[in-house]
Amino acid sequence: MADKARVRDVIKERIGEKYLIPLIGVWNDPESIDFTTLPSRFVLKCNHNSGLGMCVCKNKKTLDIDNAKKSLQKGLLQKIYLETLEWPYKNIFPQIVGEQFMEDTDSSNTSGTLIDYKF
């Protein structure tokens, strides 16, 4: 499942919602995001690609909102299927997924880098 928005439903159904990063929202357009209602730290990413159109905000007070919107719009316009011909990306409707910013607060992890498991 390549769609970062739809896969959340599959995970919730099969193993439980407790395994999901808390969702802030899903938008079709960066202009429809009300940045004033977002928490002080968050992640915005496109559901249909990898990397392009991502906003990792660690401090909303210093966030360049216009730049974040431009980056997200660029990500939404990317056509992964046409670039790679990987069939799982063919019918994904591009959206923006907003999630809670996550970090590792375990005292034994001095880097603070989140341990990330990919399935």
C-alpha positions as CSV (number, residue, x, y, z in Angstrom):
1,M,0.0,0.0,0.0
2,A,1.7,3.1,-1.2
3,D,-0.9,5.7,-0.2
4,K,0.1,7.2,3.2
5,A,-3.4,8.4,3.8
6,R,-5.3,5.2,3.0
7,V,-2.8,2.9,4.6
8,R,-3.9,4.4,8.0
9,D,-7.3,2.7,7.6
10,V,-5.7,-0.6,6.9
11,I,-3.4,-0.4,9.9
12,K,-6.3,0.7,12.2
13,E,-8.4,-2.2,11.0
14,R,-5.8,-4.9,11.1
15,I,-3.6,-4.2,14.1
16,G,-5.1,-1.2,15.8
17,E,-5.0,2.6,15.9
18,K,-2.4,2.6,18.7
19,Y,0.2,1.9,16.1
20,L,-0.4,5.0,14.1
21,I,1.2,8.4,14.5
22,P,-1.6,10.7,15.6
23,L,-3.3,12.4,12.6
24,I,-3.7,16.2,12.5
25,G,-5.5,16.3,9.2
26,V,-5.7,15.5,5.5
27,W,-5.9,18.2,2.8
28,N,-6.2,18.4,-1.0
29,D,-4.5,21.7,-1.3
30,P,-1.8,23.6,0.8
31,E,-4.0,26.7,0.7
32,S,-6.7,25.0,2.7
33,I,-4.4,24.3,5.6
34,D,-5.1,26.7,8.5
35,F,-1.6,26.9,10.0
36,T,-2.9,28.9,13.0
37,T,-4.7,25.7,14.2
38,L,-1.7,23.4,13.8
39,P,0.3,22.5,16.9
40,S,3.8,24.0,17.5
41,R,5.5,20.9,16.0
42,F,4.1,18.8,13.2
43,V,4.9,17.0,9.9
44,L,3.1,17.6,6.6
45,K,3.8,15.2,3.8
46,C,2.3,14.2,0.5
47,N,0.6,10.8,0.6
48,H,1.7,9.6,-2.9
49,N,5.5,10.1,-3.1
50,S,8.7,10.0,-1.0
51,G,10.4,13.2,0.1
52,L,9.2,15.9,-2.3
53,G,6.6,18.1,-0.7
54,M,7.5,17.5,3.0
55,C,7.4,20.0,5.9
56,V,9.0,18.9,9.1
57,C,8.2,21.7,11.6
58,K,10.0,21.7,14.9
59,N,9.0,25.2,15.8
60,K,6.0,26.9,14.2
61,K,7.1,30.3,15.3
62,T,10.1,30.1,12.9
63,L,8.3,28.3,10.0
64,D,8.2,30.0,6.6
65,I,4.6,29.2,5.8
66,D,4.8,30.5,2.2
67,N,7.8,28.3,1.5
68,A,6.1,25.3,3.1
69,K,3.0,25.8,0.9
70,K,5.2,26.1,-2.2
71,S,7.0,22.9,-1.3
72,L,3.8,21.0,-0.6
73,Q,2.3,22.2,-3.9
74,K,5.3,21.0,-5.8
75,G,5.0,17.6,-4.1
76,L,1.3,17.4,-5.0
77,L,2.1,17.9,-8.7
78,Q,4.7,15.1,-8.8
79,K,3.5,12.2,-10.8
80,I,5.4,9.2,-9.4
81,Y,3.7,6.6,-11.6
82,L,4.6,8.5,-14.7
83,E,8.2,8.9,-13.6
84,T,8.8,5.3,-12.4
85,L,6.0,3.2,-13.8
86,E,5.6,1.6,-10.4
87,W,2.0,0.4,-10.5
88,P,1.1,0.9,-6.8
89,Y,1.3,4.7,-7.4
90,K,-0.9,4.8,-10.5
91,N,-4.3,5.6,-8.9
92,I,-3.3,7.5,-5.8
93,F,-5.1,10.8,-5.4
94,P,-2.5,13.3,-4.2
95,Q,-3.2,14.7,-0.8
96,I,-1.3,16.2,2.2
97,V,-1.2,14.3,5.4
98,G,-0.5,16.1,8.7
99,E,0.8,14.1,11.6
100,Q,2.1,14.8,15.1
101,F,5.9,15.5,15.2
102,M,7.5,12.4,16.8
103,E,10.9,12.2,18.6
104,D,12.6,9.6,20.8
105,T,12.6,10.8,24.4
106,D,14.4,7.7,25.7
107,S,17.3,8.9,27.8
108,S,19.6,6.2,26.3
109,N,19.1,7.7,22.8
110,T,21.2,10.8,23.1
111,S,20.8,11.9,19.5
112,G,17.0,12.3,19.9
113,T,16.7,10.6,16.4
114,L,13.5,8.7,16.1
115,I,13.9,5.0,15.5
116,D,12.0,4.3,12.3
117,Y,10.8,0.9,11.3
118,K,9.6,0.4,7.7
119,F,7.3,-2.4,6.6
